Amino acid sequence: MNLSRREFLQLLTAASTAGFSLPGCGQETPPAAAKKAPANPYEVPSFGNVSLLHFTDCHAQLLPLYFREPSINIGVAEARGRPPHLVGENLLKHYGIKPGSREAHAFTYLDFAEAARKYGKVGGFAHLATLVKHLRQQRPGRSLLLDSGDTWQGSATALWTKGQDMVDACKMLGVDIMTGHWEFTYGKERVKELVNGGLDPIEFVAQNVVDMDFEERIFKPYTMRNLKGIPVAVIGQAFPYTPIANPRYMVEGWSFGIRDEALQQVVDEARGEGAQVVVVLSHNGMDVDIKMASRVSGVDVILGGHTHDGMPRPLEVKNRGGKTLVVNSGSNGKFLSVMDLKVSGGKVTDYRFTMLPVFSNLIEADPKMRLHIDAVRAPYGPKLEEKLAVTDTALYRRGNFNGTFDQLILDAMMAVRDAEIAFSPGFRWGASLLPGDAITMDTLMTQTAITYSKSTLSQLSGETIKIILEDVADNLFHEDPYYQQGGDMVRVGGLKYAIDPTKKHGQRISDMQLNGQPLNASTTYSVAGWASVQEQPDHLPEIWDVVAEYLRNQKTVNPEVNMPKIKGVTGNPGLAL
């Protein structure tokens, strides 16, 4: 169903009465501008002559969900206090967002459970489809829908169909161009199968993925689109650390990396072909995008993902060629960015930007997309709907160190695998639940659905455990963004420790204790984990089976989060405890 502008506005009467307003201008909008924005958040006035619609990191979430933003997102060195490293009230103050508003709920963790019940779920591809159609109708022939990746992974149906449910949904949504990260964890052959025809008409671009034997690019580095006479180049930047953060054997023979010098060459080539607008579609992570924008000139906009940062407005980064607008568009289908550009004299001269939180109760579901979602879920319905337990507290996974859903996974591994300590990866995806909600197999799979999901049990020395924690901390808190991999700290169960993010590698972790006693460097401890990047034997249990067994036995859960003692960051605006 294609909605007319009038019909769409009628559907959104509730938005006006809710008093939801977003800053609608580009550039560094002063806080007072928020009060002048239209009351209807989804009526975005058309501006200029090129429009970029952008989403990222949906992690295969076809249905609306709750998703809690972080209360800890610490920035160090130059990133301290700079977006995206602002949380809670500090974020509201920086962007001039009214506390308690629908927008405050979208961008912060504040009063999460209460606000979630008040404002409802977010995302859902059927609702996103209606919004995309409406915006494109206002911008006929001059818009692109761009996807920064982490699209084919994150749900049971995506895992069981090898991403096919999401490929089909994205075609229906009208995605024009994408790049990737978790897509690669389906393996080289599946990725090539989709990119070499299965994705059509969606183009997959990635300038920074190279065959190690022949030093040739695996994918098309960029594509040119003509939007009513204006040539627009879209360059792909896949996740640079895929063979490190994920299993190397899945992309054997492929080399990744940031490759900003090669990117500069691609930018220059696109400009030489007449591109008046150059866009980098990135999965670097926000801090890496910011540094890259300062080093590479000739890029008008970086539309990025990976670190799941919902940015109410772009960051303007200066470089030798002028400036680049850096945008990250959140995760889990929760946001859609609208970047309207005015192009004259062969270059971008002005812009307007709006980040739209997708509140599903304010947007009617697109019937065609809804039928697709129902169809792909139907064969798995009974399994997905199994009620495993009930939560007495909000369950979430987002924040530098731990979350309640992370803790639930840790508790399950220690109990079922009979381990003294448990490690769980610092993934940032997965649906949140409210107190009193049922934990279904469907929800559990939003936290665990990966292609290398075996639950391991290892014997590790105290010295090795310290090394592991130090290495992961350096990936997160290295002062140079090019040495960061963009995830969160490994979640730790059983073991107490302290961390100072401002220290150097090897000096951040201290005060490690187990059962009230100092961890001994030479003593061996039993450590449960999952998502090892090394190949594991088939007989090991899947992590979702481990957690499901625990939940069925518990019936009701209220996990107590094992939070490390955080040192050296007093007053950091990315910390709210």
C-alpha positions in Angstrom: 0.0 0.0 0.0 1.4 3.4 -1.0 0.2 6.1 1.4 -0.5 9.6 0.1 1.0 12.5 2.0 -2.5 13.3 3.4 -3.1 9.7 4.5 0.3 9.5 6.2 -0.3 12.6 8.2 -3.7 11.3 9.3 -2.0 8.2 10.6 0.4 10.4 12.6 -2.0 12.6 14.5 -0.8 10.9 17.6 2.7 12.1 17.0 1.6 15.7 17.1 -0.4 15.3 20.3 2.6 13.6 22.0 4.7 16.7 21.8 7.6 14.9 20.1 10.0 17.3 18.4 13.3 16.8 16.8 15.9 19.4 15.6 15.3 19.4 11.9 18.2 21.6 10.6 21.7 20.7 9.5 24.8 22.2 10.9 25.4 22.7 14.6 21.8 23.5 15.6 21.6 25.5 18.9 19.5 23.9 21.6 16.7 26.4 21.2 16.1 25.2 17.7 14.5 22.0 19.0 11.5 24.1 20.2 10.9 25.3 16.6 10.9 22.0 14.9 7.6 20.6 13.5 5.4 18.8 16.1 5.1 15.9 13.6 8.4 14.1 13.5 7.8 12.2 10.3 6.9 15.2 8.2 10.5 16.2 7.1 10.4 19.1 4.6 12.2 18.4 1.4 15.4 20.4 0.9 17.9 20.6 -1.8 18.2 18.2 -4.7 19.9 15.1 -3.3 18.5 13.0 -0.4 20.3 10.2 1.4 18.2 7.9 3.6 20.3 5.8 5.9 20.0 3.0 8.4 22.6 0.6 9.8 23.1 -2.3 12.2 19.5 -3.5 12.1 20.8 -7.0 13.1 18.0 -8.8 11.3 15.3 -7.3 13.5 12.2 -7.5 11.3 9.8 -6.9 14.2 9.4 -3.9 16.5 11.3 -4.2 19.8 12.5 -2.3 22.8 16.2 -1.2 22.8 17.9 0.5 25.7 20.7 2.9 24.9 23.9 2.8 27.0 24.6 4.4 30.4 28.3 3.9 29.9 30.0 5.0 26.6 33.4 6.3 27.7 35.6 8.3 25.4 39.3 8.6 26.0 42.0 11.0 24.8 40.5 13.3 22.0 37.2 11.4 22.1 36.5 12.3 25.8 33.3 14.3 25.9 32.8 14.3 22.1 29.9 12.6 20.5 29.1 9.7 20.5 30.7 9.5 24.0 27.8 11.2 25.8 25.1 9.4 27.8 22.0 10.3 29.7 21.6 13.9 30.8 24.9 14.9 29.3 23.6 13.9 25.8 20.3 15.7 26.4 22.1 18.9 27.4 24.5 18.8 24.4 21.7 18.4 21.9 19.1 20.5 23.6 16.6 17.6 24.0 13.8 18.0 26.5 14.1 15.5 29.4 11.2 13.0 29.6 10.3 13.5 25.9 9.9 10.8 23.3 13.1 12.0 21.8 14.9 11.7 25.2 13.7 8.1 25.4 15.0 7.4 21.9 18.5 8.6 22.4 19.1 7.8 26.1 18.7 5.0 28.7 16.9 7.4 31.2 13.9 5.9 32.9 14.0 3.2 30.3 11.3 0.8 31.5 8.8 3.5 32.3 9.5 5.4 29.1 9.3 2.3 27.0 5.9 1.4 28.3 4.8 5.0 27.7 6.1 5.4 24.1 6.1 1.8 22.9 8.4 -0.3 20.7 10.7 0.9 18.0 11.7 -0.3 14.6 10.2 -3.1 12.6 10.7 -3.4 8.9 7.0 -3.1 8.1 6.9 0.3 9.9 10.2 1.3 8.4 8.9 0.5 4.9 5.9 2.9 5.3 8.3 5.7 6.5 10.7 5.1 3.7 8.0 5.2 1.0 6.6 8.4 2.5 10.0 10.2 2.4 10.8 9.0 -1.1 7.4 10.2 -2.4 8.4 13.6 -1.2 11.8 13.3 -2.9 10.9 11.7 -6.3 13.9 10.5 -8.3 16.5 12.1 -6.1 16.9 9.8 -3.1 19.0 6.8 -2.2 18.4 4.3 0.6 21.7 3.3 2.0 22.6 0.5 4.4 25.9 0.3 6.3 25.6 -3.4 7.1 25.1 -5.8 10.0 21.8 -6.5 8.3 21.8 -10.3 7.6 22.7 -11.4 11.2 21.0 -11.1 14.6 17.8 -13.3 14.6 16.9 -16.9 14.5 15.3 -16.6 11.0 18.3 -14.9 9.6 20.6 -17.6 11.0 18.4 -20.4 9.7 17.9 -18.9 6.3 21.5 -17.8 5.9 20.3 -14.2 5.7 17.8 -14.8 3.0 14.9 -13.4 5.0 16.8 -10.1 5.3 18.0 -10.0 1.7 14.4 -10.3 0.6 13.2 -7.7 3.1 15.8 -5.2 2.0 14.8 -5.6 -1.6 11.2 -4.9 -0.6 12.3 -1.9 1.5 14.1 -0.5 -1.6 17.7 -0.5 -0.4 19.9 0.8 -3.2 23.5 0.2 -1.9 25.0 -1.5 1.1 28.3 -2.6 2.7 29.0 -5.2 5.4 30.5 -6.8 8.5 28.5 -9.6 10.1 27.4 -10.5 6.6 30.8 -12.1 6.2 30.2 -14.6 9.0 28.0 -16.6 6.7 31.3 -17.4 4.8 32.9 -16.4 1.6 30.8 -18.6 -0.7 27.4 -17.4 0.7 28.5 -13.8 0.5 29.7 -14.2 -3.1 26.5 -16.0 -4.0 24.4 -13.1 -2.8 26.6 -10.3 -4.1 27.0 -11.9 -7.5 23.3 -11.9 -8.3 21.3 -12.9 -5.2 21.2 -9.3 -3.9 20.1 -7.7 -7.2 19.1 -4.9 -7.5 21.0 -4.0 -4.3 24.7 -3.2 -4.9 27.3 -4.3 -2.4 30.4 -2.0 -2.3 33.6 -2.3 -0.3 36.8 -0.6 -1.4 38.9 -2.1 1.5 38.5 -5.9 1.0 41.3 -7.4 -1.1 42.4 -10.8 -2.3 45.6 -11.6 -0.4 47.1 -13.6 -3.3 46.4 -11.2 -6.2 46.0 -7.8 -4.3 42.8 -7.3 -6.2 39.6 -6.0 -4.7 36.9 -8.6 -4.0 34.0 -6.2 -4.4 33.1 -3.2 -6.4 34.7 -0.3 -4.5 32.0 2.3 -5.4 29.1 3.0 -7.6 27.8 6.1 -9.4 24.2 7.0 -9.4 22.6 9.9 -11.3 19.9 11.7 -9.4 18.1 14.0 -11.8 21.3 15.0 -13.4 23.6 15.1 -10.3 26.2 12.3 -10.3 26.5 10.8 -6.8 29.4 8.4 -5.9 28.8 6.0 -3.0 32.0 4.2 -1.8 31.9 1.2 0.4 34.0 0.7 3.6 33.4 -2.7 5.1 34.4 -3.4 8.7 38.2 -3.2 8.7 38.8 -5.8 11.4 36.6 -8.6 10.3 39.3 -11.4 10.3 40.3 -10.4 13.9 36.9 -9.7 15.5 35.3 -12.7 13.7 36.6 -16.1 12.6 39.4 -15.7 10.0 38.6 -19.1 8.5 35.2 -17.7 7.3 37.0 -15.1 5.0 40.3 -17.0 4.4 42.4 -15.3 1.8 40.7 -12.0 2.1 42.4 -9.0 3.6 40.5 -6.1 5.2 41.8 -3.0 6.9 41.0 0.7 6.9 43.1 1.5 3.8 42.5 5.3 4.0 45.2 5.9 1.3 43.4 3.6 -1.1 40.1 5.4 -0.1 41.6 8.7 -1.1 42.5 7.3 -4.5 38.9 6.0 -5.0 37.5 9.4 -4.0 39.8 11.2 -6.5 38.8 8.7 -9.2 35.1 9.3 -8.5 35.6 13.0 -8.6 37.5 12.6 -11.9 34.5 10.8 -13.3 32.4 13.8 -12.5 30.9 13.0 -9.1 29.4 16.1 -7.6 28.6 14.3 -4.3 30.8 11.7 -2.7 29.5 9.5 0.0 31.3 6.9 2.0 29.0 4.1 3.2 31.0 2.9 6.2 31.1 0.2 8.8 34.2 1.5 10.6 32.6 2.7 13.8 32.1 6.3 14.8 35.5 7.2 16.2 37.3 5.6 13.2 35.0 7.5 10.8 35.9 10.7 12.5 39.6 10.1 12.2 39.2 8.9 8.6 37.2 12.1 7.8 40.2 14.2 9.0 42.6 12.3 6.8 40.7 11.8 3.5 39.5 14.9 1.6 36.8 15.2 -1.0 34.2 13.2 0.9 31.0 15.1 1.5 29.3 12.6 3.9 30.3 9.5 5.8 27.2 7.4 6.7 28.5 5.0 9.2 27.7 2.1 11.5 29.1 -0.6 13.7 29.2 1.1 17.1 25.4 1.6 17.1 25.6 5.3 17.9 22.4 7.2 17.3 23.5 10.7 16.4 20.9 13.5 16.6 23.0 15.5 14.2 26.2 15.1 12.1 29.7 15.9 13.3 31.4 18.3 11.0 35.1 17.2 10.6 37.6 19.5 9.0 40.2 18.3 6.5 42.5 19.7 3.9 39.7 19.7 1.3 37.1 21.4 3.5 34.8 19.4 5.8 33.1 16.1 5.9 29.8 15.3 7.7 30.0 12.2 9.8 26.7 10.4 10.6 26.0 7.2 12.5 22.4 6.0 12.6 21.9 3.8 15.6 20.9 0.2 15.4 18.2 -2.5 15.5 16.0 -0.6 13.0 15.4 2.1 15.6 16.5 5.1 13.5 16.3 6.3 9.9 18.5 9.3 9.0 17.5 11.8 6.4 20.4 13.8 4.9 19.2 16.4 2.3 21.9 18.1 0.3 21.8 21.2 -1.8 24.1 20.8 -4.8 25.0 23.7 -7.0 28.0 24.6 -9.1 29.1 21.0 -9.0 29.4 20.7 -5.3 27.5 20.5 -2.0 26.7 24.0 -0.7 24.2 23.3 2.1 22.4 20.5 3.9 19.6 19.6 6.3 19.7 16.6 8.5 17.1 14.8 10.6 17.5 11.6 12.6 14.1 9.9 12.9 13.4 7.5 15.7 11.1 4.9 14.3 8.3 4.5 16.8 6.2 1.6 15.5 2.9 2.7 17.2 3.0 6.0 15.3 3.5 4.4 11.8 1.1 2.0 10.1 2.8 -1.3 9.1 3.2 -1.7 5.3 1.0 -4.7 4.4 3.3 -6.2 1.8 6.3 -6.2 4.2 4.2 -7.5 7.1 3.1 -10.5 4.9 6.7 -11.2 4.1 7.7 -11.1 7.8 4.8 -13.4 8.7 5.8 -15.8 6.0 9.4 -16.1 6.9 8.6 -16.6 10.6 5.7 -19.1 10.1 7.8 -22.3 9.7 9.6 -21.6 13.0 6.6 -20.2 15.0 6.3 -22.8 17.8 10.0 -22.9 18.4 10.3 -19.1 18.5 7.3 -18.6 20.7 8.5 -21.0 23.5 8.3 -19.2 26.8 11.5 -20.0 28.7 11.2 -17.8 31.8 10.0 -14.4 33.0 12.2 -11.5 33.9 11.7 -9.4 37.1 14.0 -6.6 35.8 14.7 -4.9 32.5 17.0 -7.0 30.4 19.4 -5.2 28.0 22.8 -5.5 26.4 24.5 -2.1 25.7 27.3 -0.3 27.5 31.0 -0.6 27.8 31.2 -3.3 30.5 28.0 -5.3 31.2 24.3 -5.4 30.9 21.5 -7.5 32.5 21.0 -9.7 29.5 24.8 -10.2 29.3 24.8 -11.2 32.9 22.0 -13.7 32.3 24.1 -15.4 29.7 27.1 -15.4 32.1 25.1 -16.9 34.9 23.7 -19.5 32.6 27.2 -20.6 31.4 28.6 -20.8 34.9 25.6 -22.8 36.1 25.1 -25.2 33.2 28.8 -25.6 32.3 29.9 -25.7 36.0 32.5 -23.0 35.5 34.2 -20.7 38.0 34.4 -17.8 35.6 32.5 -16.9 32.4 33.3 -14.7 29.4 30.7 -13.4 27.0 31.6 -11.1 24.0 30.8 -7.4 24.1 28.2 -7.6 21.3 25.9 -4.5 21.1 22.9 -6.2 19.4 19.8 -7.8 20.8 16.3 -6.9 21.9 15.7 -5.5 25.4 12.9 -6.7 27.7 10.8 -4.9 30.3 10.1 -6.2 33.9 7.5 -8.8 33.7 8.1 -9.8 30.1 8.5 -13.4 29.0 11.9 -14.5 27.7 11.1 -16.4 24.6 13.4 -18.4 22.4 12.9 -15.7 19.8 14.2 -13.1 22.2 17.1 -15.3 23.3 18.1 -15.7 19.7 18.3 -12.0 19.2 21.2 -12.1 21.7 23.0 -15.2 20.4 22.2 -16.0 16.8 25.6 -16.3 15.2 27.3 -18.9 13.0 30.0 -19.7 15.5 27.9 -20.2 18.6 29.5 -23.1 20.5 29.8 -22.8 24.2 33.3 -23.6 25.3 34.9 -24.7 28.7 38.6 -24.0 29.1 41.3 -24.2 31.7 43.0 -20.8 31.9 45.7 -19.5 34.2 45.3 -16.3 36.1 48.0 -14.8 34.0 46.2 -15.7 30.7 42.9 -14.2 32.1 44.7 -10.9 32.8 46.2 -10.9 29.3 42.8 -11.5 27.7 41.2 -8.7 29.7 44.0 -6.3 28.8 43.9 -7.1 25.1 40.1 -6.5 24.9 40.4 -3.3 26.9 43.0 -2.0 24.5 40.7 -2.8 21.6 38.1 -0.6 23.2 40.1 2.2 24.9 43.2 2.7 22.8 43.8 6.4 22.4 44.2 6.0 18.6 40.8 5.1 17.0 42.6 3.1 14.2 43.5 0.6 16.9 40.0 0.2 18.2 37.7 -2.6 17.0 34.5 -0.8 18.1 32.8 -3.4 20.4 32.4 -3.3 24.1 34.5 -4.9 26.9 34.2 -8.7 27.3 31.5 -9.4 29.9 32.8 -11.2 32.9 31.0 -13.5 35.3 32.3 -14.6 38.7 35.5 -12.6 38.5 35.8 -9.2 40.1 38.2 -6.7 38.7 39.0 -3.0 38.3 39.7 -1.1 35.1 41.2 2.3 34.3 40.4 3.1 30.6 42.9 6.0 30.7 45.9 3.8 31.2 48.1 2.2 28.6 48.0 -1.4 27.4 48.9 -3.8 30.1 48.2 -1.4 32.9 44.4 -1.0 32.7 43.3 -4.2 34.6 43.9 -4.6 38.4 42.4 -6.0 41.6 41.2 -9.3 40.1 39.4 -11.4 42.7 37.5 -14.7 42.7 35.3 -15.6 45.7 37.0 -12.8 47.7 40.5 -14.0 47.0 43.1 -12.5 44.7 43.4 -14.2 41.3 46.7 -16.2 41.3 48.7 -15.8 38.1 49.9 -19.4 38.1 46.6 -21.1 39.2 44.3 -22.6 36.6 40.6 -21.8 36.6 37.7 -23.2 34.7 36.3 -20.6 32.3 33.2 -20.9 30.2 32.7 -18.8 27.0 31.2 -18.7 23.6 31.7 -17.2 20.1 35.4 -18.3 19.9 37.0 -17.2 16.7 38.7 -20.6 16.5 36.9 -23.5 15.0 35.2 -25.7 17.7 34.2 -29.3 17.7 30.6 -30.1 16.8 29.8 -31.9 20.1 30.0 -28.7 22.1 26.6 -27.2 23.0 25.2 -24.1 21.3 25.0 -21.1 23.5 21.3 -20.7 23.1 20.7 -24.2 24.3 22.9 -23.6 27.4 20.9 -20.4 28.2 17.6 -22.0 27.4 18.3 -24.9 29.8 19.2 -22.4 32.5 16.0 -20.3 32.0 13.7 -23.3 32.0 15.1 -24.3 35.3 15.0 -20.8 36.8 11.4 -19.8 35.7 12.0 -16.2 36.9 15.2 -14.3 36.6 16.6 -11.1 38.1 20.4 -11.0 37.3 22.7 -9.0 39.5 25.2 -7.3 37.1 28.9 -8.0 37.8 30.2 -4.5 37.1 34.0 -3.8 37.3 35.3 -1.0 39.5 36.0 1.8 37.0 38.9 4.1 37.7 40.3 7.3 36.2 37.2 8.6 34.6 35.6 10.8 37.2 33.5 13.4 35.5 33.6 11.7 32.2 30.3 12.6 30.3 30.2 9.1 28.9 29.7 7.6 32.3 26.5 7.5 34.4 26.3 5.0 37.2 
